[in-house]
């Protein structure tokens, strides 16, 4: 990466040499009973994790903590270590049937609290970019959102310098060699995702949402087919901005085309503000030393008051299911934790606080399940154990392929009618009957 090309003075070079060791030696700093931060999403110290896995027979009662882990690692699938997450990814979900995984739900705007008062790691493993001439390394594509808070909480910082981690600009985005207890060089590909073409209901929903997005809007998009479909349709707009906890390939595409130029933004005009990124190798290369991006901790990016500084803020999120009163479940399947609270409510609130802003929760009306068959995402009640990610009082627009409705000022009876109209026609009679049986129609 470009940051590594700059030269540093002899004193710094010597400090790097003095602290450089093998992964095997570095993880000897982990002790029985420790909590160890391992990374978030596209910035996980996999080389150090492999070395820590080799110590599995020596250590007792060690807890790993992190979020949205997507790359495979033996240690993440083992019950030899406890695991604590603030957002489940594919690897965490593989551990759901074990007894040694736990979840602490916080809004991304509160990950400073998670770091300092819930996880409280003694050791932090950071996957970082090559250093700049002043001895600073960046938390990379996935680490800035929480890196500074973890650094403040941890006593021992072990840095894995990875040539493939981008050096991204921003605030609270760097860690210095002087803060490291040990340093390891280990190049690993970053986990990524390819954005697949959308089709069918997703395309219809995307077209409905596009009608609500004007030139000059500031957008927030997440992952998944719907966000991808909306993102690529925005090519026909002008002078868009981005303030989003996550940057993916569709944002990169819009920036390359000049459609997303951040000219009309109020908060950090000219910059795409974000907390982390997840996407293709091309995206990570695009981020490296790119002054058009500004990465910040989630505690800032996801602060509703900060989000609201951008006029015409458009927030687009999705869900697992939505009930007839507009309550949103975005993190549980069959009453069990599947992903996390994340930043949905932060942006739902922040967008509506923005001058001219709008918040959307959009879902396909049905889901096809291998065991349950086709089921409705619009439901009269949630399974026991289901978490409400966004309460009905905060929800504004809800969209399916059957329409887009502003629930914000509707009374209960009209909300129920509106939500039934957004359900697949095959499920509407059943939903109406269940609502009457529950006394929801009065």
C-alpha positions, 0 to 999 in steps of 0.5 A: 500500500502507498503509505509504506513507500514513505521513509521514516527516520532511523529512530522509528526504524529501530523501534519497528525492528525492536518490536517485530517478532513472530506471531507465535511469540507475540500471542504469548502476551495473552494470559489465562482469563484474558479478553482478546479483541480480534477485529471487525469485518474486513480488518481481522488479525487472522495470522495472529489468530492462527498463532493463538489457536496453536496455544489452545491447550495452554490457555484457560478461560480466554474470551475473544471479542469482535464483530461481523467475522466473515473470514474462516478461522479454526479458532472461531469454530472451537469451543475452546475459547469463549466468544463475545460479539456486538454483531454476528457475521457468518463465522459467529453464526456457525457457533450458535449451537455452542454454549460459549458464544454471547452477544451484547446488543448496542447501537453502533453509535454506542460501540465506545460503551461496548468497548470500555464497559462490556468487552473490556479487552486486556489484549487487542489484535489489530490488522493494520496498514503499512506505516507512514513515515511518522510511524503511524498505521491505520486500522484499515478497511474495517477497523476505524469504526471501533479501533480507537475505543478498543485501543483505549480499553486494552492494555496490550496492543499487538499489531499485524501489519498487512500489506493488503490493508488500505491506509484510509484517512480520517480521525481516530484512524491511526495507531502508532508504533510506540503504542504497540507491545509487539509487531508482526508482519503477515499479509492476508487477503481481506474478506470480501463480498461480490455484489450480485445483480438484483432481480424481481421484487428487489428491482421493483422496491428499488424503483419505488425508493428511487422516486424519493431520492432527489439530486443532492441527497446524502445517502446511507446504504447497507449491504445486500441485494436491495442496497446494491439495486438502489446504489446502482440505480442512483447513477441517474442522479446528480451531486449526491453525497454519502454519510454511511456507517458502511461503504461498499462497491456501489458507493465506489461506483457512484464516486468513480462516475462523479455522481457522488461528489459530496458537493452539497453535503453539510458535514465534511463537504467533499468527503464520503464519511464512513466507519468501515468498508466491506466489498471487493478487492477493487474497493479496498484498493480504491480506498487506499490513500484516497482523500475523498474518504473520511473514516471516523469512529462509529460513535461519531458517524452513527450519532443521530445528531451528526447524521442530521447535520446533512440536509436531505439525508436518505437512510435505507435499511432492511429487516428480517420481518416487520409487524402490523404496527411497524415494529422492525426486527432486523436481527433475529430469525425464529427468535434467535440472534442472527446478526446484530442491532447495528446502526439501523436505529441511529440512521432511522432517527438521524435521517428524520432529524435531517432537514428534508431527510427520509428514512426507509425500511424496505423488505421483500414481502415473502421469504422462501425457507428450506424448512418452513416454505414460503412465509410472509415478512409482514407478520401479526406477531413475532416469535418468542425471543425476537428483538425489536431493532427499531420501535414503531414510534421511530419508523417512517417509510416502509416499502415492499414490492407492493408499495411504499407507505409513510407510517409516521403519522398513522394511527394504529388502525391505519397502520395495520391496514397499510402494513397488510396492503404491503404484504403479499396478496396470498397472506393478506386475508390471514394477516387481517384475521390474525389482527382481528383475533388479537383485538388489533382492529377495534 
